[in-house]
Amino acid sequence: MRTRRKYTDEFKREAVRLASSPGSSIASVATDLGIDRSVVADWVKKTRQGRYEPTPGKPLKTESQGELEQLRRELAKVKMERDILKKALGYFAKDPTRGSASLPNIARCGRFESRVRSWKSRPVASMNGSAGRSASAPGRTKS
């Protein structure tokens, strides 16, 4: 795998200037400079669209353009994270009767079973503080 080459802003500007001059083509400039034609074509396209600053001495990308690109990258990352979380939620929210791991299924595995039974049979405190209901009959009070 090749490493990605980095070109200076001045090199890019000069390549665009040469490719834009009359009597020369993008392919010939790219061959002369020893780089791929698509790279030079991309630089020319970005300059024509206003995404690259053609004036020497200034940064190639304006500050607002750099910020916009950073925000777009960050948005793409956040969308990817959101999609992963959606898939995880769908996976863990499956119906327990279909065999996914849930508390009742986990509770049936040996060593936790007695603890769960004792937890289910304990009295539940009502709103006034008394232990009038049991967990086995939710919503009903003892007579």
C-alpha positions as CSV (number, residue, x, y, z in Angstrom):
1,M,0.0,0.0,0.0
2,R,1.4,3.4,-1.0
3,T,1.6,6.3,1.4
4,R,-0.5,9.3,0.7
5,R,1.6,12.2,-0.7
6,K,1.2,15.7,0.6
7,Y,1.6,18.7,-1.7
8,T,2.3,22.2,-0.6
9,D,-0.2,25.0,-1.3
10,E,2.3,26.7,-3.7
11,F,2.8,23.4,-5.7
12,K,-1.0,23.1,-6.1
13,R,-1.4,26.7,-7.2
14,E,1.4,26.4,-9.7
15,A,-0.1,23.2,-11.1
16,V,-3.5,24.9,-11.5
17,R,-1.8,27.9,-13.1
18,L,0.0,25.7,-15.6
19,A,-3.1,23.6,-16.4
20,S,-5.2,26.7,-16.9
21,S,-2.7,28.4,-19.2
22,P,-3.6,28.4,-23.0
23,G,-2.0,25.6,-25.0
24,S,-1.5,23.1,-22.1
25,S,-3.8,20.4,-20.9
26,I,-4.3,18.9,-17.5
27,A,-2.9,15.6,-18.7
28,S,0.3,17.1,-20.0
29,V,0.9,19.2,-16.8
30,A,0.2,16.1,-14.6
31,T,2.7,14.0,-16.7
32,D,5.4,16.8,-16.4
33,L,4.9,17.0,-12.7
34,G,4.9,13.2,-12.2
35,I,1.4,13.0,-10.6
36,D,-1.9,11.5,-11.7
37,R,-4.1,13.5,-14.0
38,S,-7.1,13.2,-11.7
39,V,-5.2,14.9,-8.9
40,V,-4.5,18.0,-11.0
41,A,-8.1,17.9,-12.4
42,D,-9.4,17.9,-8.9
43,W,-7.3,20.9,-7.9
44,V,-8.5,22.8,-11.0
45,K,-12.1,22.0,-10.3
46,K,-11.8,23.1,-6.6
47,T,-10.2,26.4,-7.7
48,R,-12.9,27.1,-10.3
49,Q,-15.6,26.3,-7.7
50,G,-14.0,28.7,-5.2
51,R,-13.0,26.1,-2.7
52,Y,-9.3,26.9,-3.2
53,E,-7.8,30.4,-3.0
54,P,-5.8,31.1,-6.2
55,T,-4.0,34.1,-4.8
56,P,-0.4,33.3,-3.6
57,G,0.5,34.1,-0.1
58,K,-2.9,33.3,1.3
59,P,-4.0,30.0,2.7
60,L,-5.3,27.6,0.0
61,K,-8.6,27.1,1.9
62,T,-10.4,30.0,3.5
63,E,-11.0,29.7,7.2
64,S,-14.8,29.3,6.7
65,Q,-14.2,26.6,4.1
66,G,-11.9,24.7,6.5
67,E,-14.5,25.0,9.3
68,L,-17.2,23.8,6.9
69,E,-15.2,20.7,5.9
70,Q,-14.5,19.9,9.6
71,L,-18.2,20.2,10.5
72,R,-19.2,18.0,7.7
73,R,-16.7,15.3,8.8
74,E,-17.9,15.6,12.4
75,L,-21.6,15.3,11.2
76,A,-20.8,12.2,9.2
77,K,-19.1,10.7,12.3
78,V,-22.1,11.5,14.5
79,K,-24.5,10.0,12.0
80,M,-22.5,6.8,11.9
81,E,-22.5,6.6,15.7
82,R,-26.2,7.2,15.7
83,D,-26.8,4.4,13.2
84,I,-24.7,2.0,15.3
85,L,-26.7,2.9,18.4
86,K,-30.0,2.4,16.6
87,K,-28.9,-1.1,15.5
88,A,-27.8,-1.9,19.0
89,L,-31.1,-0.7,20.5
90,G,-33.0,-2.8,18.0
91,Y,-30.8,-5.8,18.9
92,F,-31.2,-5.5,22.7
93,A,-34.9,-4.5,22.5
94,K,-36.0,-7.8,20.9
95,D,-39.0,-9.7,22.4
96,P,-37.8,-12.0,25.2
97,T,-40.1,-14.7,24.1
98,R,-38.1,-15.0,20.9
99,G,-35.0,-16.2,22.7
100,S,-33.0,-13.0,23.3
101,A,-31.3,-12.7,26.7
102,S,-33.5,-10.9,29.2
103,L,-33.8,-10.8,32.9
104,P,-36.3,-13.7,33.2
105,N,-34.2,-15.9,30.9
106,I,-30.9,-15.0,32.7
107,A,-32.6,-15.6,36.1
108,R,-33.4,-19.2,35.2
109,C,-29.8,-20.1,35.0
110,G,-29.0,-22.0,38.2
111,R,-27.3,-19.8,40.8
112,F,-29.5,-16.7,40.3
113,E,-32.9,-18.5,40.3
114,S,-33.4,-18.6,44.1
115,R,-32.4,-14.9,44.4
116,V,-34.9,-13.9,41.8
117,R,-37.7,-15.9,43.4
118,S,-37.0,-14.3,46.7
119,W,-37.0,-10.8,45.0
120,K,-40.3,-11.4,43.3
121,S,-42.0,-12.5,46.5
122,R,-41.0,-9.6,48.6
123,P,-43.6,-7.0,49.4
124,V,-43.7,-3.8,47.5
125,A,-44.2,-0.5,49.4
126,S,-47.3,1.4,48.4
127,M,-47.5,5.1,47.9
128,N,-48.4,5.7,51.6
129,G,-45.3,3.8,52.7
130,S,-46.9,0.5,53.9
131,A,-46.0,-2.8,52.4
132,G,-49.5,-3.6,51.3
133,R,-48.9,-5.1,47.8
134,S,-46.8,-8.0,46.7
135,A,-44.8,-8.1,43.5
136,S,-46.7,-11.1,42.3
137,A,-49.9,-9.2,41.9
138,P,-49.0,-5.7,40.7
139,G,-51.7,-3.1,41.0
140,R,-53.8,-5.0,43.5
141,T,-53.8,-4.6,47.3
142,K,-54.2,-7.4,49.8
143,S,-57.6,-7.7,51.5
